[in-house]
Amino acid sequence: MRDLSGKRVVITGAAGGIGKAIALEFCRAGSRLILLDVNQPALEAAVADCRATGADAVGVHCDLADADAIALAADRCLAAFGGVDVLVNNAGIAFYGPTHEMRLDQWEKLMAVNLLAPIRLIHALLPSLREQPEAHILNIASITGLVPKRRIAAYQASKFGLVGLSQSLRAEYSPYGIGVTAVCCGFARTELIATAHRDGMAAKPRAMRSWWSVSPEYVARRAVAGVRANRGLVVVPFLARLFWWVQRLSPAILDLHGHWVHWRSNRRRRAKARRLRSNTPSMPQPVPAGAK
């Protein structure tokens, strides 16, 4: 699908971050867009930004944790332009913190948005995609869908599932003209963790180091390039690919790294406890009755 002009593109989580950047990238290619998001004001602003480029864009408010809302949104997507050529599953939420502190309802919501929503949209829109001479499914996963990381078990499980879903769909439908791409990017400078903190899904916001994180626009360019080239897996940036190669060649190395991180954290906690004890003034001992 090298020519994206006129293609009808559905994008979830399109009101900001990577989703909005992908939308604007498709706008520059001349595509027609249907943007889905749960944040109505931000969604309206994103639609206005897309239309400002001269693109044909409509917005559909949708809570991807709600199966009925997804079914209704899928019908509206099909009705908007008479069919769909490209589906971009971008929306996602995160939980960052100890897994044993995560409630079951938080697990269910995260899996509903990150994995079940893409499955439901694919199920609803696949008949339309199959009718097109060429079509594409773009799933925005994460490097955590390939390489393990601490304190994000639920998020990682959803992204591993999304990568596996992408690979299976690609094997099944690529002979029929439907390309499938999974994008596994490292940390991007988005509001993912800040939103998780605001929604009670993270104990504290985590600042991303500039040398490790990339911009949403960078991810969007590589993602759309992956669609044009019909690449099955896009891993960006180079540092994320490096971790992926290490995981493939020798998983024990990353396992040892995890043990080292745990040891270092425990050492810091013990040192902090010693400092607190040394700075705490000792209480005077009571004098026994009758003592001189």
N, C-alpha and C positions, 0 to 999 in steps of 0.2 A: 504494500500500500504506500507507494512513494508519493502519489499525488493525493493530498488530503483536502484539496479544494472541493467544497460542497459536501464533504462527508458529514453525516449527522452523528454528533458525539455526545454521549451522556457521561457526566463526570460527577461523582459523589464527593462530598466534603469540599465543594468548590468555592466556598465563601472566603477562604483564606489559605495561607501557607502553600504547600505543594500543589493542592488542588487548584487554587486560583492561578498559580504560575503555569500549570499545565493548560488551563483554560485559555490563558492569554497566548500561549505557544500555539495552540490550535487555531486561535483567532488569526494570528499572523499567517497561518497556512491557508486561510480562507474557508475554514470549516464552519458548520452551523452547530451551535451548542445548546445543550439542555443541562443546566446546572442544578444539582441537588444539594441541599444543606438544611440543617435543623435551625440554624441561626438566621432568622428572617431578615433583620436589618442588614447584616453582613452579606447575605445572599443578594439582596436588592442592589447593594453597592457593587458587588462583583458583576452582576448582570449589566449594570450601567457602564462599568469599566470595559467590559467586552464589547458592548454596543458602540462605545466611543471609538473603537478601532475600526468600525464599519462592519463588524460581524453580526450575524443574525443569532441572537441569544435569548433564551427564556429561562426563567427560574422556577423551580418546583420545590416547595417546602416539604421536607420529609424527615421524620425521625426514624433512623435506620435501626433502632432497637425495637421498632414496632412492625411486626410482620404484615399487618393489615395496611399500614401506611406505605410500606414498600410496594405492595400489590397495586395500590391506588396510584402511586407515583409512576410505576412502570407503565400503567395504562395511559397516563398523561404524557409520558415520554413518547410512546408509540403514536399517540394522536397528534402530538405537536408537529412533527415533520413527516408523518406517514411511515415511519420505520426507523431503524437504528443501524449505523455502520460500525461504530466504535463504542465500546463500553469501558469506562475507566473507573475501576474500584479503588478509590483513594482514601475515603473516610476511615478514620481510626481513632481509638482512644487508648489510653495507657493506664496501668497501675504500676507505681514504683514504690517498692518497700518490701519488707519481709513477707513472704508468701503465707506464713502461718497467721498473719494479721489481716489477711484479705477475707472479706465476707463472701458468702456464697452468692448473694445477689450481685456483688461487684464482678465476680467471675462470669455470671450469666450475662450481665450487661455488656462486658467487654467482648465476650465471644459472639454475642448477638450482632454487635456493630462491626467487629473486625473480620469475622469469618462467615457467620450466617447471612448477613446482609449481602455480601458478594455472591454467595450461593443462591440466595433468593432472586437477586437481580439477574444473574446468569440464567437461572431457570425460566424467568419471565421473558427475557429478551432474546434468548438463544434461537427461538423459531424465526424471529425477524432477522437476526444475524445470518442464519443459514440461507435465507432467501436472497442475500446480496451476492453479487459477483465476487466481492472480496470484503472481508470484515476482520475486526480485530478486538481482542479483549486485553486490556492493560491493567494488571493488578499491581498496585503499589504495596510491596511487602516491606522488608527491612533486612539489614545484615543479620539481625537477630533471628531471622528465619533460616539462617545458615550456620551461625556461630553462637554458641551458648554464652549467656551473660547472667550475672547474679541479680536477684531482686526484681525480676520482670518475668516470672514464670508464665503468667497468664498471657501477657502480651506476646511472649516468645512462642507459646503454643499456638496462638492464633496466626502468627506469621509463618511458622513452619507449615501449618495447615494450608495457608494461602499459596505458598510456594509449591507444595505437593499438588494442590488443586490445579494450579497453572500448568504444571508439567503433564499431568494426566489429560487435561483438556487439550493441550497442544498435540499430544500423541494421538488423540482421538479425532480431532477436527481439522488439523492442518492439511490433511489430504483433500479436504472439501473446501479449502479457501479461507478458513478462519485461522488467523494467526493469534497466538497467545504469548504475551510477554509478562514476566515477573521482574519488577525492579526492586533490588535489594540495596538500599543506600545506607550509608553510615548515618551518624547524627546530622540532622538538618536543623537549621536555625528557624524553628517553628514554635508555636505555642503549645505543643503536645504536652510537655511536662508541666508547664504553668497551668494549663487547663486542668490537668489531672490534680494538681495541688488545690486549685479552686473548687473542684468537685469532690474533694475528700478522697481522691485516689492516689495521693502521694503525700508523704509526711512533710516534705519540704521541696521547694523548686530546686532544680539542679541546673547549674550554669554550664553551658557547653563551651569547651575550649575551642578557640578559633582555629587552631591547627588541625582539629579533628572534625569539626563541623563544616557543612557546605550550605550554600544558599538554596532556597526553594527553586529559584530560577535555574540554577545549575542542574538540579535533579530533573526539572521539567524538560530542559533541552535534551538531556540524555534519554529520558523516557520516550519522548516523541521521536527521537532518532531511532530508538529501539523498535518503535512501531513501523517506521518507514523501512527499516532493514529486516523486519520480522525476526528479531532476535528473541530467543527463548528466555534468556536470563541476562539481566543487566545489573552488574555489581559496581557501585561507585561510592566514594572515590577510590583512588589507588590504595589508600590505607585499609579500607574495608576489604578490598580484593586480597590484600596481603594477609589479613586475619583469616579470610576464607581459605586461602591456599594452605596456611599453616594448619587449619582445622582439618582439611582434607588429607594432607600429607602425614600429620602426626597429631592426633587429638590429645595425646598425653601432654604435649607442650602447654596447651591452653589449660589443661587440667592442673598442671603444676603451677601455672600462673594464678589460677583461682585459689589454690592453697596458700600461695605467697601473699595474695591480697588479704585473705582471712587472717593470716599470721600477723601481718603488718597492722591491720585494724585492731586486733586484740592487744598488740603491743602499745599502740597509741592510747587505747582505753585504760590500760593498766598504768601507763605513765601519767595520764590525766588524773586518775584516782589517787596516785601517790602525791601529786602536787596539791590536790585538794586537802588531803589529810595533813600534809606538812604546813599548809596555810591556815588550818583550823586551830584556834587557840584551845589549849587543854583546859578542861573544867577543874576548879579547885576541889581537892578531895575533902570530904567531910571529916571533921575531927571527932573521934570516938568520945562518947560521954565519959567524963571522969579523967580524961587525959589532961596533963599539964601543958 
